[in-house]
Amino acid sequence: MTKLVYLINGPNLNLLGTRQPELYGSATLADIEAGCAKLADELGLGLSCFQSNSEGRIVDWIQEARGDADAIILNSGAYSHTSIAVLDALIAFDGPVIEVHMSNIHAREPFRRHSYVSLRADAVIAGCGADGYEFGLRRVARLLGR
């Protein structure tokens, strides 16, 4: 049976490719999702991609994952640093959680150096740009025995 991974992206990640390309690169979110879909297929995984600027919608998808998904890869953007609601939803999810940040949050502004998501994440990937998503997918595959 195919294992399903939810790839969830938070606020402003829909602007990838045009928002601060010197920091986040030129890949669009569609580029990242297409690359991850191809890799997921190679790894024998299913992939469902979501993006929202709304904290509540992200919490809804994490809760939905409890019944549908085997793992979550999450770049919750700024909500990483502010949202206890996202953390609480992740704590209620039993599968692997991989946190992804395109930039190195530890080398940025002090408020970005703390992530609530990290308290639940099985792995944190930061500073690898768009490649971080595929690194996360490969890690999920290992954690799921693929």
DSSP file (Angstrom, degrees, kcal/mol; ACC not computed):
  #  RESIDUE AA STRUCTURE BP1 BP2  ACC     N-H-->O    O-->H-N    N-H-->O    O-->H-N    TCO  KAPPA ALPHA  PHI   PSI    X-CA   Y-CA   Z-CA
    1    1 A M              0   0    0      0, 0.0     2,-0.2     0, 0.0     0, 0.0   0.000 360.0 360.0 360.0 136.1    0.0    0.0    0.0
    2    2 A T        -     0   0    0     43,-0.1     2,-0.3     1,-0.1    43,-0.2  -0.477 360.0-132.7 -71.7 132.1    1.3    3.4   -0.9
    3    3 A K  E     -a   45   0A   0     41,-0.7    43,-3.4    -2,-0.2     2,-0.4  -0.692  20.8-139.1 -83.1 137.4    2.3    5.7    1.9
    4    4 A L  E     -a   46   0A   0     -2,-0.3    66,-3.4    64,-0.2    67,-1.2  -0.850  14.0-164.6-105.5 132.4    0.9    9.2    1.7
    5    5 A V  E     -ab  47  71A   0     41,-2.2    43,-2.4    -2,-0.4     2,-0.5  -0.951  10.8-146.0-114.4 131.1    2.9   12.3    2.5
    6    6 A Y  E     -ab  48  72A   0     65,-2.5    67,-3.0    -2,-0.4     2,-0.7  -0.866   8.2-161.1 -92.8 126.8    1.4   15.8    3.1
    7    7 A L  E     -ab  49  73A   0     41,-3.0    43,-2.6    -2,-0.5     2,-0.5  -0.941  16.5-174.5-107.1 109.2    3.6   18.6    1.9
    8    8 A I  E     -ab  50  74A   0     65,-2.8    67,-2.6    -2,-0.7     2,-0.4  -0.912   8.4-171.6-115.3 128.8    2.3   21.7    3.6
    9    9 A N  E     -ab  51  75A   0     41,-2.0    43,-2.0    -2,-0.5    67,-0.2  -0.954   9.7-153.2-120.8 139.2    3.5   25.3    3.0
   10   10 A G    >   -     0   0    0     65,-2.8     3,-1.4    -2,-0.4     4,-0.3   0.099  43.8 -18.3 -96.0-154.7    2.6   28.3    5.0
   11   11 A P  T 3  S+     0   0    0      0, 0.0    67,-0.3     0, 0.0    -1,-0.2  -0.126 120.4   1.7 -62.1 140.6    2.3   32.1    4.5
   12   12 A N  T >  S+     0   0    0      1,-0.1     3,-1.6    -3,-0.1     7,-0.1   0.312  92.9 110.7  72.1  -4.7    4.1   33.8    1.6
   13   13 A L  G X   +     0   0    0     -3,-1.4     3,-1.3     1,-0.3    16,-0.2   0.690  66.1  70.5 -74.0 -15.0    5.5   30.6    0.1
   14   14 A N  G 3  S+     0   0    0     -4,-0.3    -1,-0.3     1,-0.2    15,-0.2   0.628  92.6  60.8 -67.7 -13.0    3.1   31.1   -2.8
   15   15 A L  G X> S+     0   0    0     -3,-1.6     3,-2.2    13,-0.1     4,-2.1   0.346  74.0 135.4 -95.6   4.5    5.4   34.0   -3.7
   16   16 A L  T <4  +     0   0    0     -3,-1.3    13,-0.4     1,-0.3    14,-0.2  -0.222  64.8  34.2 -55.4 143.8    8.5   31.9   -4.2
   17   17 A G  T 34 S+     0   0    0      8,-0.6    -1,-0.3     2,-0.4    11,-0.1   0.012 127.3  40.6  97.2 -26.4   10.4   32.8   -7.3
   18   18 A T  T <4 S+     0   0    0     -3,-2.2     2,-0.7     9,-0.1    -2,-0.2   0.586  94.6  83.7-122.6 -23.6    9.5   36.4   -7.0
   19   19 A R  S  < S-     0   0    0     -4,-2.1    -2,-0.4     1,-0.2     5,-0.3  -0.768 118.7 -33.0 -88.7 116.6    9.8   37.1   -3.2
   20   20 A Q    >>  -     0   0    0     -2,-0.7     4,-2.8     1,-0.1     3,-2.1   0.879  69.2-177.5  41.6  60.5   13.4   37.9   -2.2
   21   21 A P  H 3> S+     0   0    0      0, 0.0     4,-1.8     0, 0.0    -1,-0.1   0.769  78.2  65.4 -60.8 -23.5   15.0   35.6   -4.8
   22   22 A E  H 34 S+     0   0    0      2,-0.2    -2,-0.1     1,-0.2     4,-0.1   0.758 115.7  29.5 -67.1 -22.4   18.4   36.4   -3.3
   23   23 A L  H <4 S+     0   0    0     -3,-2.1    -1,-0.2     2,-0.2    -3,-0.1   0.798 135.2  26.3-101.2 -41.7   17.3   34.7   -0.1
   24   24 A Y  H  < S-     0   0    0     -4,-2.8     3,-0.2    -5,-0.3   106,-0.2   0.488 102.4-126.1-107.2  -5.8   14.9   32.1   -1.3
   25   25 A G     <  -     0   0    0     -4,-1.8    -8,-0.6    -5,-0.4    -1,-0.3  -0.266  30.8 -74.4  87.7-176.6   16.1   31.4   -4.9
   26   26 A S  S    S+     0   0    0    -10,-0.1    -1,-0.2    -4,-0.1     2,-0.2   0.510  88.3 112.7-101.5  -7.1   14.2   31.4   -8.2
   27   27 A A        -     0   0    0     -3,-0.2     2,-0.1    -6,-0.1    -9,-0.1  -0.454  59.5-139.2 -68.0 136.5   12.3   28.2   -7.9
   28   28 A T     >  -     0   0    0     -2,-0.2     4,-2.2   -11,-0.1   -11,-0.2  -0.450  25.1-108.0 -86.2 167.2    8.5   28.7   -7.6
   29   29 A L  H  > S+     0   0    0    -13,-0.4     4,-2.8     1,-0.2     5,-0.2   0.885 123.4  55.5 -62.4 -36.7    6.3   26.7   -5.3
   30   30 A A  H  > S+     0   0    0      2,-0.2     4,-2.3     1,-0.2    -1,-0.2   0.895 106.6  50.7 -62.4 -38.8    5.0   24.9   -8.4
   31   31 A D  H  > S+     0   0    0      2,-0.2     4,-2.4     1,-0.2    -2,-0.2   0.933 111.9  47.0 -61.8 -46.0    8.5   24.0   -9.3
   32   32 A I  H  X S+     0   0    0     -4,-2.2     4,-2.5     1,-0.2    -2,-0.2   0.924 112.8  48.3 -62.9 -45.8    9.2   22.6   -5.8
   33   33 A E  H  X S+     0   0    0     -4,-2.8     4,-2.5     1,-0.2    -1,-0.2   0.895 111.3  50.4 -63.4 -40.0    5.9   20.6   -5.8
   34   34 A A  H  X S+     0   0    0     -4,-2.3     4,-2.1    -5,-0.2    -2,-0.2   0.921 111.5  48.1 -64.7 -43.3    6.6   19.2   -9.2
   35   35 A G  H  X S+     0   0    0     -4,-2.4     4,-2.2     1,-0.2    -2,-0.2   0.901 113.6  47.4 -62.8 -40.9   10.1   18.1   -8.2
   36   36 A C  H  X S+     0   0    0     -4,-2.5     4,-3.1     2,-0.2    -2,-0.2   0.877 109.4  53.4 -68.6 -37.2    8.8   16.5   -5.0
   37   37 A A  H  X S+     0   0    0     -4,-2.5     4,-2.0     2,-0.2    -2,-0.2   0.911 110.4  47.7 -63.4 -41.5    6.0   14.7   -6.9
   38   38 A K  H  X S+     0   0    0     -4,-2.1     4,-2.0     2,-0.2    -2,-0.2   0.934 115.0  45.0 -63.5 -47.0    8.5   13.2   -9.3
   39   39 A L  H  X S+     0   0    0     -4,-2.2     4,-2.2     2,-0.2    -2,-0.2   0.909 110.1  54.4 -65.0 -42.2   10.7   12.1   -6.4
   40   40 A A  H  X>S+     0   0    0     -4,-3.1     5,-3.3     1,-0.2     4,-0.6   0.912 107.9  50.7 -58.3 -42.3    7.8   10.8   -4.4
   41   41 A D  H ><5S+     0   0    0     -4,-2.0     3,-1.0     1,-0.2    -1,-0.2   0.922 109.8  49.6 -61.0 -44.1    6.8    8.6   -7.4
   42   42 A E  H 3<5S+     0   0    0     -4,-2.0    -1,-0.2     1,-0.2    -2,-0.2   0.844 112.8  48.0 -62.3 -33.7   10.4    7.3   -7.6
   43   43 A L  H 3<5S-     0   0    0     -4,-2.2    -1,-0.2    -5,-0.1    -2,-0.2   0.467 117.3-112.4 -87.0  -2.4   10.4    6.5   -3.9
   44   44 A G  T <<5S+     0   0    0     -3,-1.0   -41,-0.7    -4,-0.6     2,-0.3   0.799  74.1 130.6  75.9  29.3    7.0    4.8   -4.1
   45   45 A L  E   < -a    3   0A   0     -5,-3.3     2,-0.3    -6,-0.2    -1,-0.3  -0.835  54.8-131.0-113.5 150.9    5.2    7.5   -2.0
   46   46 A G  E     -a    4   0A   0    -43,-3.4   -41,-2.2    -2,-0.3     2,-0.4  -0.716  25.2-158.7 -90.9 153.3    2.0    9.4   -2.6
   47   47 A L  E     -a    5   0A   0     -2,-0.3     2,-0.4   -43,-0.2   -41,-0.2  -0.995  15.2-174.2-139.9 130.3    2.2   13.2   -2.2
   48   48 A S  E     -a    6   0A   0    -43,-2.4   -41,-3.0    -2,-0.4     2,-0.4  -0.995  17.5-153.8-121.6 127.7   -0.5   15.8   -1.6
   49   49 A C  E     +a    7   0A   0     -2,-0.4     2,-0.3   -43,-0.2   -41,-0.2  -0.832  15.9 173.7-109.1 138.8    0.6   19.4   -1.7
   50   50 A F  E     -a    8   0A   0    -43,-2.6   -41,-2.0    -2,-0.4     2,-0.3  -0.979   7.9-178.0-139.2 148.6   -1.1   22.3    0.2
   51   51 A Q  E     +a    9   0A   0     -2,-0.3     2,-0.3   -43,-0.2   -41,-0.2  -0.974  10.8 161.6-146.8 137.2   -0.3   26.0    0.7
   52   52 A S        -     0   0    0    -43,-2.0   -39,-0.2    -2,-0.3    -2,-0.0  -0.991  38.2-150.3-151.7 149.6   -2.1   28.6    2.7
   53   53 A N  S    S+     0   0    0     -2,-0.3     2,-0.5   -42,-0.1   -43,-0.1   0.399  80.2  92.8 -90.2  -0.9   -1.5   32.0    4.2
   54   54 A S     >  -     0   0    0      1,-0.1     4,-1.8   -44,-0.1     5,-0.2  -0.841  64.7-154.3-102.9 123.4   -4.1   31.1    6.9
   55   55 A E  H  > S+     0   0    0     -2,-0.5     4,-2.2     1,-0.2     5,-0.2   0.899  96.8  54.2 -58.9 -42.8   -2.9   29.6   10.1
   56   56 A G  H  > S+     0   0    0      1,-0.2     4,-2.3     2,-0.2    -1,-0.2   0.872 105.9  51.6 -62.9 -37.9   -6.3   27.9   10.7
   57   57 A R  H  > S+     0   0    0      2,-0.2     4,-2.3     1,-0.2    -1,-0.2   0.890 108.8  51.4 -66.8 -38.3   -6.2   26.2    7.3
   58   58 A I  H  X S+     0   0    0     -4,-1.8     4,-2.2     2,-0.2    -2,-0.2   0.919 110.0  49.1 -63.7 -43.3   -2.8   24.8    8.0
   59   59 A V  H  X S+     0   0    0     -4,-2.2     4,-2.5     1,-0.2    -2,-0.2   0.911 109.1  53.9 -61.0 -42.3   -4.1   23.5   11.4
   60   60 A D  H  X S+     0   0    0     -4,-2.3     4,-2.6     1,-0.2    -2,-0.2   0.919 109.0  47.8 -58.3 -44.9   -7.0   21.9    9.5
   61   61 A W  H  X S+     0   0    0     -4,-2.3     4,-2.1     2,-0.2    -1,-0.2   0.887 110.5  51.3 -66.1 -38.4   -4.7   20.1    7.0
   62   62 A I  H  X S+     0   0    0     -4,-2.2     4,-0.7     2,-0.2    -1,-0.2   0.923 112.2  46.9 -63.7 -42.2   -2.5   18.8    9.9
   63   63 A Q  H >< S+     0   0    0     -4,-2.5     3,-0.9     1,-0.2     4,-0.4   0.900 110.5  52.5 -65.2 -39.8   -5.6   17.5   11.6
   64   64 A E  H >X S+     0   0    0     -4,-2.6     3,-1.5     1,-0.2     4,-1.2   0.867  99.9  64.0 -60.8 -36.6   -6.8   16.0    8.3
   65   65 A A  H 3X S+     0   0    0     -4,-2.1     4,-1.8     1,-0.3    -1,-0.2   0.784  85.7  73.8 -59.5 -27.6   -3.5   14.2    8.0
   66   66 A R  H << S+     0   0    0     -3,-0.9    -1,-0.3    -4,-0.7    -2,-0.2   0.836 109.5  29.6 -56.9 -32.4   -4.3   12.3   11.1
   67   67 A G  H <4 S+     0   0    0     -3,-1.5    -1,-0.2    -4,-0.4    -2,-0.2   0.637 134.1  28.1 -99.8 -16.9   -6.7   10.2    9.1
   68   68 A D  H  < S+     0   0    0     -4,-1.2     2,-0.2     1,-0.0   -64,-0.2   0.782 103.7  63.6-115.1 -37.3   -5.1   10.3    5.7
   69   69 A A     <  -     0   0    0     -4,-1.8   -64,-0.2    -5,-0.2    26,-0.2  -0.598  47.8-158.2-106.0 155.5   -1.4   10.8    5.7
   70   70 A D  S    S+     0   0    0    -66,-3.4     2,-0.3     1,-0.3   -65,-0.2   0.623  83.2   8.0 -97.5 -19.7    1.6    8.7    7.0
   71   71 A A  E     -b    5   0A   0    -67,-1.2   -65,-2.5    24,-0.2     2,-0.4  -0.982  62.8-140.8-157.1 160.2    4.0   11.7    7.2
   72   72 A I  E     -bc   6  97A   0     24,-2.4    26,-2.6    -2,-0.3     2,-0.5  -0.995   3.5-165.7-129.2 133.5    4.1   15.5    7.0
   73   73 A I  E     -bc   7  98A   0    -67,-3.0   -65,-2.8    -2,-0.4     2,-0.4  -0.991  26.4-172.6-110.9 124.7    6.7   17.8    5.5
   74   74 A L  E     +bc   8  99A   0     24,-3.1    26,-2.6    -2,-0.5     2,-0.5  -0.970  32.4 175.3-132.0 125.1    6.0   21.3    6.7
   75   75 A N  E     +b    9   0A   0    -67,-2.6   -65,-2.8    -2,-0.4   -62,-0.1  -0.887  14.3 175.3-115.9  95.1    7.4   24.7    5.9
   76   76 A S    >   -     0   0    0     -2,-0.5     3,-1.9     1,-0.3     4,-0.3   0.304  22.8-156.1 -87.4  11.3    5.1   26.8    8.1
   77   77 A G  G >  S-     0   0    0     23,-0.3     3,-1.9     1,-0.3     4,-0.4  -0.182  70.3  -4.2  54.7-137.3    6.9   30.0    7.3
   78   78 A A  G >  S+     0   0    0    -67,-0.3     3,-1.3     1,-0.3     4,-0.5   0.743 126.1  71.8 -62.7 -23.7    6.5   32.7    9.9
   79   79 A Y  G X> S+     0   0    0     -3,-1.9     4,-2.6     1,-0.3     3,-0.6   0.731  82.6  72.8 -66.1 -18.6    4.0   30.5   11.8
   80   80 A S  G <4 S+     0   0    0     -3,-1.9    36,-3.1    -4,-0.3    37,-0.7   0.869 103.2  40.3 -56.7 -35.6    7.0   28.3   12.8
   81   81 A H  G <4 S+     0   0    0     -3,-1.3    -1,-0.2    -4,-0.4    -2,-0.2   0.518 129.5  25.3 -93.5  -7.9    8.0   31.1   15.1
   82   82 A T  T <4 S+     0   0    0     -3,-0.6     2,-0.9    -4,-0.5    -2,-0.2   0.618  90.7  96.0-130.3 -19.6    4.6   32.1   16.4
   83   83 A S     X  +     0   0    0     -4,-2.6     4,-1.4     1,-0.2    -1,-0.1  -0.707  22.9 165.1-102.7 105.5    2.1   29.3   16.3
   84   84 A I  H  > S+     0   0    0     -2,-0.9     4,-2.9     2,-0.2    -1,-0.2   0.765  84.9  63.6 -73.4 -27.9    1.4   27.1   19.3
   85   85 A A  H  > S+     0   0    0      2,-0.2     4,-2.1     1,-0.2    -1,-0.2   0.909 102.7  47.1 -63.2 -42.5   -1.8   26.0   17.4
   86   86 A V  H  > S+     0   0    0      2,-0.2     4,-2.3     1,-0.2    -1,-0.2   0.929 113.0  49.9 -63.5 -45.0    0.3   24.5   14.6
   87   87 A L  H  X S+     0   0    0     -4,-1.4     4,-2.5     1,-0.2    -2,-0.2   0.938 109.5  50.5 -57.8 -48.4    2.5   22.8   17.3
   88   88 A D  H  X S+     0   0    0     -4,-2.9     4,-1.2     1,-0.2    -1,-0.2   0.889 110.4  49.6 -60.5 -39.8   -0.5   21.4   19.1
   89   89 A A  H  < S+     0   0    0     -4,-2.1     3,-0.4     1,-0.2     4,-0.3   0.913 111.1  49.9 -64.4 -41.8   -1.9   20.0   15.8
   90   90 A L  H >< S+     0   0    0     -4,-2.3     3,-1.5     1,-0.2    -2,-0.2   0.879 104.5  57.6 -64.4 -38.0    1.4   18.4   15.0
   91   91 A I  H 3< S+     0   0    0     -4,-2.5    -1,-0.2     1,-0.3    -2,-0.2   0.828 103.3  54.7 -61.4 -31.0    1.6   16.8   18.5
   92   92 A A  T 3< S+     0   0    0     -4,-1.2     2,-0.4    -3,-0.4    -1,-0.3   0.531  91.7  89.8 -80.2  -5.9   -1.7   15.1   17.7
   93   93 A F    <   -     0   0    0     -3,-1.5   -27,-0.1    -4,-0.3   -30,-0.1  -0.797  62.2-160.4 -94.5 132.2   -0.2   13.6   14.5
   94   94 A D        +     0   0    0     -2,-0.4    -1,-0.1   -28,-0.1     3,-0.1   0.705  61.2  78.3 -87.4 -20.8    1.4   10.2   15.0
   95   95 A G  S    S-     0   0    0      1,-0.2   -24,-0.2   -26,-0.2    -2,-0.1  -0.153  94.0 -64.8 -85.3 179.7    3.6    9.9   11.9
   96   96 A P        -     0   0    0      0, 0.0   -24,-2.4     0, 0.0     2,-0.4  -0.316  44.9-159.4 -62.8 143.9    7.0   11.5   11.0
   97   97 A V  E     -c   72   0A   0     23,-0.2    25,-3.3   -26,-0.2    26,-1.0  -0.996   4.3-167.6-127.1 125.9    7.1   15.3   10.7
   98   98 A I  E     -cd  73 123A   0    -26,-2.6   -24,-3.1    -2,-0.4     2,-0.5  -0.968  10.4-150.3-114.4 124.7    9.9   17.0    8.8
   99   99 A E  E     -cd  74 124A   0     24,-2.7    26,-3.0    -2,-0.5     2,-0.4  -0.811  15.1-167.7 -94.6 130.7   10.3   20.8    9.2
  100  100 A V  E     + d   0 125A   0    -26,-2.6     2,-0.4    -2,-0.5   -23,-0.3  -0.965  14.0 175.9-123.0 135.5   11.8   22.6    6.2
  101  101 A H  E     - d   0 126A   0     24,-2.7    26,-1.1    -2,-0.4    27,-0.7  -0.994  21.3-151.8-132.3 129.8   13.1   26.2    6.0
  102  102 A M  S    S+     0   0    0     -2,-0.4    27,-2.3    24,-0.2     2,-0.2   0.888  83.5  48.5 -69.1 -38.4   14.6   27.4    2.7
  103  103 A S  S    S-     0   0    0     24,-0.2     2,-1.3    25,-0.1    24,-1.0  -0.556 101.4 -98.0 -95.8 165.5   16.9   29.9    4.5
  104  104 A N    >   -     0   0    0     22,-0.3     3,-1.9    23,-0.2     4,-0.1  -0.715  36.4-169.2 -82.8  97.1   19.1   29.3    7.5
  105  105 A I  G >  S+     0   0    0     -2,-1.3     3,-0.9     1,-0.3    -1,-0.2   0.724  81.4  63.8 -62.9 -20.7   16.8   30.6   10.2
  106  106 A H  G 3  S+     0   0    0      1,-0.2    -1,-0.3    -3,-0.1     7,-0.1   0.609 102.4  48.9 -79.9 -11.3   19.6   30.4   12.7
  107  107 A A  G <  S+     0   0    0     -3,-1.9    -1,-0.2     5,-0.1    -2,-0.2   0.203 105.3  72.9-108.0  12.7   21.6   33.0   10.8
  108  108 A R  S <  S-     0   0    0     -3,-0.9     5,-0.1     1,-0.3    -3,-0.1  -0.200  98.8 -30.4-110.9-158.5   18.7   35.5   10.5
  109  109 A E    >>  -     0   0    0      1,-0.1     3,-1.8    -2,-0.1     4,-0.5  -0.194  63.4-112.6 -58.4 147.7   16.9   37.8   12.8
  110  110 A P  G >4 S+     0   0    0      0, 0.0     3,-1.3     0, 0.0     4,-0.3   0.835 114.7  59.4 -53.6 -36.8   16.7   36.7   16.4
  111  111 A F  G >4 S+     0   0    0      1,-0.3     3,-0.5     2,-0.2    -2,-0.1   0.745 101.8  55.5 -67.4 -20.3   12.9   36.1   16.3
  112  112 A R  G <4 S+     0   0    0     -3,-1.8    -1,-0.3     1,-0.2    -5,-0.1   0.579  88.3  78.4 -84.9  -9.8   13.4   33.6   13.5
  113  113 A R  G << S+     0   0    0     -3,-1.3     2,-0.5    -4,-0.5    -1,-0.2   0.627  84.8  68.0 -78.7 -12.4   15.8   31.4   15.5
  114  114 A H    <   -     0   0    0     -3,-0.5     2,-0.4    -4,-0.3     3,-0.1  -0.913  62.3-175.1-108.3 134.5   13.1   29.8   17.6
  115  115 A S        -     0   0    0     -2,-0.5     4,-0.4     1,-0.1   -34,-0.2  -0.983  20.9-163.3-130.0 122.3   10.6   27.4   16.0
  116  116 A Y  S >  S+     0   0    0    -36,-3.1     3,-1.4    -2,-0.4     4,-0.4   0.868  94.9  62.3 -64.3 -36.1    7.7   25.9   17.8
  117  117 A V  G >> S+     0   0    0    -37,-0.7     3,-2.0     1,-0.3     4,-1.7   0.858  91.7  65.7 -58.3 -36.4    7.4   23.3   15.0
  118  118 A S  G 34 S+     0   0    0      1,-0.3    -1,-0.3     2,-0.2    -2,-0.2   0.761  87.1  69.5 -59.5 -25.1   10.9   22.0   15.9
  119  119 A L  G <4 S+     0   0    0     -3,-1.4    -1,-0.3    -4,-0.4    -2,-0.2   0.742 114.5  26.4 -65.6 -21.6    9.6   20.8   19.3
  120  120 A R  T <4 S+     0   0    0     -3,-2.0    -2,-0.2    -4,-0.4   -23,-0.2   0.601  96.7 110.9-111.4 -19.6    7.6   18.1   17.4
  121  121 A A     <  -     0   0    0     -4,-1.7   -23,-0.2     1,-0.1     3,-0.1  -0.256  55.1-152.8 -65.7 142.4    9.7   17.6   14.3
  122  122 A D  S    S+     0   0    0    -25,-3.3     2,-0.3     1,-0.3   -24,-0.2   0.683  86.7   7.4 -81.6 -21.5   11.6   14.4   13.7
  123  123 A A  E     -d   98   0A   0    -26,-1.0   -24,-2.7     2,-0.0     2,-0.4  -0.975  65.5-149.3-156.3 150.9   14.1   16.4   11.6
  124  124 A V  E     -d   99   0A   0     -2,-0.3     2,-0.5   -26,-0.2   -24,-0.2  -0.994   9.3-169.8-126.0 126.8   14.7   20.0   10.7
  125  125 A I  E     +d  100   0A   0    -26,-3.0   -24,-2.7    -2,-0.4     2,-0.4  -0.972  17.4 165.4-117.9 119.1   16.2   21.0    7.4
  126  126 A A  E     +d  101   0A   0     -2,-0.5   -22,-0.3   -26,-0.2   -24,-0.2  -0.991  52.2  19.3-137.6 142.3   17.3   24.7    7.1
  127  127 A G  S    S+     0   0    0    -26,-1.1   -23,-0.2   -24,-1.0   -25,-0.2   0.590  84.4 107.2  84.5  11.6   19.4   26.7    4.7
  128  128 A C    >   -     0   0    0    -27,-0.7     3,-1.0     1,-0.3     4,-0.2   0.291  69.0-144.5-103.8   8.6   19.3   24.2    1.7
  129  129 A G  T >   -     0   0    0    -27,-2.3     3,-1.5     1,-0.2    -1,-0.3  -0.274  67.2 -19.5  62.1-149.1   16.9   26.3   -0.4
  130  130 A A  T >> S+     0   0    0      1,-0.3     3,-1.4  -106,-0.2     4,-0.7   0.780 131.3  71.4 -63.0 -27.1   14.4   24.4   -2.6
  131  131 A D  H <> S+     0   0    0     -3,-1.0     4,-2.4     1,-0.3     3,-0.3   0.785  81.2  75.3 -59.4 -26.6   16.6   21.2   -2.2
  132  132 A G  H <> S+     0   0    0     -3,-1.5     4,-2.4    -4,-0.2    -1,-0.3   0.825  89.4  56.7 -57.1 -33.3   15.5   21.0    1.4
  133  133 A Y  H <> S+     0   0    0     -3,-1.4     4,-2.2    -4,-0.3    -1,-0.2   0.930 108.8  44.7 -65.4 -44.5   12.1   19.7    0.4
  134  134 A E  H  X S+     0   0    0     -4,-0.7     4,-2.3    -3,-0.3    -2,-0.2   0.874 111.4  53.6 -69.3 -35.0   13.6   16.8   -1.5
  135  135 A F  H  X S+     0   0    0     -4,-2.4     4,-2.2     2,-0.2    -1,-0.2   0.930 109.9  49.3 -60.0 -43.5   16.0   16.1    1.4
  136  136 A G  H  X S+     0   0    0     -4,-2.4     4,-2.5     1,-0.2    -2,-0.2   0.886 109.4  51.1 -62.1 -40.3   12.9   16.0    3.6
  137  137 A L  H  X S+     0   0    0     -4,-2.2     4,-2.3     2,-0.2    -1,-0.2   0.891 109.1  50.4 -66.0 -39.5   11.1   13.6    1.3
  138  138 A R  H  X S+     0   0    0     -4,-2.3     4,-1.9     2,-0.2    -1,-0.2   0.903 111.2  49.3 -64.6 -39.6   14.1   11.3    1.2
  139  139 A R  H  X S+     0   0    0     -4,-2.2     4,-2.6     2,-0.2    -2,-0.2   0.920 109.7  51.1 -65.4 -43.1   14.2   11.3    5.0
  140  140 A V  H  X S+     0   0    0     -4,-2.5     4,-2.1     1,-0.2    -1,-0.2   0.916 106.8  54.8 -59.0 -43.2   10.5   10.6    5.2
  141  141 A A  H  <>S+     0   0    0     -4,-2.3     5,-3.6     1,-0.2    -1,-0.2   0.915 110.0  46.4 -58.5 -43.0   10.9    7.7    2.9
  142  142 A R  H ><5S+     0   0    0     -4,-1.9     3,-1.6     4,-0.2    -1,-0.2   0.933 111.4  50.8 -63.8 -45.4   13.6    6.2    5.2
  143  143 A L  H 3<5S+     0   0    0     -4,-2.6    -1,-0.2     1,-0.3    -2,-0.2   0.803 111.4  49.1 -63.7 -28.3   11.4    6.8    8.3
  144  144 A L  T 3<5S-     0   0    0     -4,-2.1    -1,-0.3    -5,-0.2    -2,-0.2   0.358 120.9-108.4 -92.6   5.5    8.5    5.0    6.5
  145  145 A G  T < 5       0   0    0     -3,-1.6    -3,-0.2    -5,-0.2    -2,-0.1   0.793 360.0 360.0  76.6  28.5   10.7    2.1    5.5
  146  146 A R      <       0   0    0     -5,-3.6    -4,-0.2    -6,-0.2    -5,-0.1   0.407 360.0 360.0 -97.2 360.0   10.8    2.9    1.8
